Amino acid sequence: MIANPRILYLDDCPNELGQYTTELCEHFHASIDFAKNIREAENRLQKSDYDLFLLDIEISGTRSTGIQFAAQIRKNAKYTFTPIIFISMHTYHSHRLLANLRYVSFLSKPFTKEQLFMHIGVALEWPEYLTRHYQYPSLRLPVSYNAMAEIDPVEISFIQYDRHQLVIQYINGQELAISRRNYSFQEALKQIQELHLDFLRQIYRSIIINVDQIRSVQMQGTTAVVWLFDDQIPKPLSYRYRKNIAEYLEKAE
């Protein structure tokens, strides 16, 4: 747990976070330095030490980006493990950040105070936030017109869906299938897609995998071959759609 953290916030338009600044500082006993461009951020970095970085991605009026500044931060051995939270509406960058930079998270604009505090609390390793962050509510999935199935996400090995049905594979080998003909198919799909990606990460268009079940990942050309612990046949995933695969490549070597 990091107490009395010092935070650097880089954003050319910091108004969105600014409305929560007083509460944030009081709650986390933190101090925040603001920078509106890369040059200001670099100057701040030379004068002070920081425990957390909040970085916008698109910085207007400059060719530099928050991603480039993050890479610059990581070159300093002092900040190898310092958490970085990217705050941006450009969510299409998220797979690049998670694949190429360590110890980062992504908060999409617009955000609520609760979402902001959760990201910061987890990054600073405050127990109350870690506990809440890693507790996953049960899924209540409609399996027919008048029946619901309650599922513990921890027991899911992987989920696969196509044009006809949604198939949930449990760790114990059992399966639950939901037909697209079911009137609540879209509601089931919505619940699954809203799961915390820290637990179930969507790494391909049609597959969501429990990362705790990944045994190894191997690259074969442009395909990432993912083996789960109980797999007899691996799951080939087009690396073109990669998201969070890179960190498992080292485990496979």
N, C-alpha and C positions, 0 to 999 in steps of 0.2 A: 504494500500500500504506500502510495506517495502522498505525504502530507505537505501542506503549504506549497503546492506546485506553482511553478512559474510557466506561463503559457504564452506562446507567440502565435498571433492570429494574423495571417496574410490574406487580405481580401480588398479589392479595389472599391468595393461597396459593402462595408461591414455593418450596415444598418440592421440586417436580419438578426445577427447575433447580438448586436448592440443593445437591443431591447431586453436581453436577458443578462447583460453583463453584471449588474449589481447583485442579482440573485445568485448567479454562478460563482462570483467571487466569495460571497458570504457562505454559500453552501459548502464549497470545496476549500475554503480558506486559501483561495488562489489569487495570484496577481496576473494580469493580462497586459501584454504589450501588443499594440496594433501596428500593422504595416500595410500601406496601400499599394506598394509595388515591390519588386524584387530588390531594388537598391536599398530601400528602407529596411527590408527584412534582413539583408546582409549586414547592414550597419548594426541592427539590433543584435544579430548573432555574434558580432565581434565584441559587444559590450557586456552581454549577459549570457548566463547559462539557462537552458530551458528543460523542462520535464515533459512537455507535450507541445506538439505543433498542430495547429488548425490551419489548413491551407485550401484556398480556393484554387480551382484549376485554370480557368480562363481569366487572365489578367489583362484588362483592356489597356490600349496604348503602348503595348510592348510585345515583342515576339517571345519573350520568356513566359513560362507557365509555372504553375504550382508544382507540376510533376518534375520539371527540371530543377526547381529549387529543392524538392525532396531528394532528388538524386545527389545534389550538392551537399545536403545535410548528411546523407549516409556516407559520404566520403570521409567525414570527420569521425574518427574512431570513438570519440566521446558520445556520439549520437547513433551508434550502430543499432542499439536496441530501444531508442527513444520512440514512443508511439507517435504516429502521425494519423490525423483524421482529415480526410479530404471532404470538403463541404462544397457541393456543386450541384447544379441542376443537370449537368451533362453526364448522365449515368452511363452512357456508352463507353466512358473511359474506365469504368470500374474493373473490367476484366484485365486491362493492362496494368493497373495499379496493383491488383492482387497477385498477378503473375510475376511481376518484375521487382516489386518492393516488399520488404519484410515489415512486419509489425505495423500494418496499416489497416484502417477501416474506412468506410465510405458512408457519408450522411448526405442524403439527397435533399436539395432545396425544393419547396419550402419544408421546414421542419417545425416540430413542436418543442416546447421547453422540455417535456418528458423525454423525447427522442434525443435531444442534445445532451441532457444530463446522463442518460443511459450510456451513450457512446463515451462520454468523458469519464464517467464512473468506472466503466470496464477498462478503459485505457489506463487509468490511474490505479487499477487493481483494488478498488474499494470493495471490501467483502459484501456489503449489502447489494451492490450492483452486480457483482459476479454471481451471487446466488440467484438473483432474479433473472439474470441474462441466460443462465444455463439450466433453468427449469423450463421444460417444454410442456405446454398444455396438451391434453389429449385431443386427438382429432375425432370429431363426431361426423362420420361420413354416412350419407344416405345410401343404403344398399338396395332399397326398394321404395315403393310408394308409402309404406307405413312402418319401415324398420330402419334403425340407425345402428351403426357399428362404432364402438368407441375404441380407439387405437392409441397405444403409447408410442410416440415417434421413435423412442429409443429401440423399440423392438423391430423397426423396419430396416430391412437390408437395402432394398432399392424399390423405386417406383418407375413404372414404364407406362406410357400412354400413347395410343395411336388414334386413328380415325374411328375406331369401333369400340374400344374399351380402355379402362384404366385398370392396371394390374399392380397390386401391392404385394411385394414378396417379403415375408417375415424372415427374421434370422433363423427361426426353427424350420424353415422350409415351406411352411404353409403359405397359401395365397388367398387374396381377396380380390375379386374382379367386380368392377362396376361398369355396366353396359352404357354406351352412349344413349341407348333407347330410354334409359332411366331418366325421368324428368329432372332429377337433381344432379345429373352428371356435372354440369357447369359449377354448381355449388361445391361439389367434392374437389374439383380441379382447383377452384379458387382457394380453398383451405390449404391444400398441399403447396400451392405456389407461394402462399403467405408465410410458410414456415421459416424460422430463422435460418438463413443461409449458412450460419456458423455451424449448424448441425447437419442439415441436409442441403447440399450445394448442387444447384442445377448446373451441370457441366455439359449438357447436350440438349438439343431441342426436345427430345422425347424421354429423357432419363433423368431422374433425380436420385442421387446415391448418398447413402449414409457414409460419411467419410471415415467413421470408425471401422467400417467393414472393408476398407480398401487394403488389400494385401500388397499389391505392387502395381506400378504403371511403367509401361515400356513404350518407346517410340518406334514406329515402323513407318518410315516415310512421313506422310502428313497425317497419320492416324495414331492416336494414343490408345494403346491396348490396356484396359483396366481389368485387373483380376480382383474379385472380392474373395473373402476367405473361403467360402463354400463353392466357388465357381469351378465347374468342370470345363466350361467354355468361357473365355474372356469376353468383355464387352468392348467392341471396337468403337471408338469415339473420334469423329473427325476433329483433328487438332485445330481446324479452321474455326471451330466454335468453342475453343478452350475457355475454361473459366476455373481457376484454382487447381488446374492439373499440375502446373509447374512444380509446386512444392512437394509433390509425391514422386517426381522423377528421381530425386536424390535417394529416396528410400528404396527405389528399385535397383539402383546401381550396386 
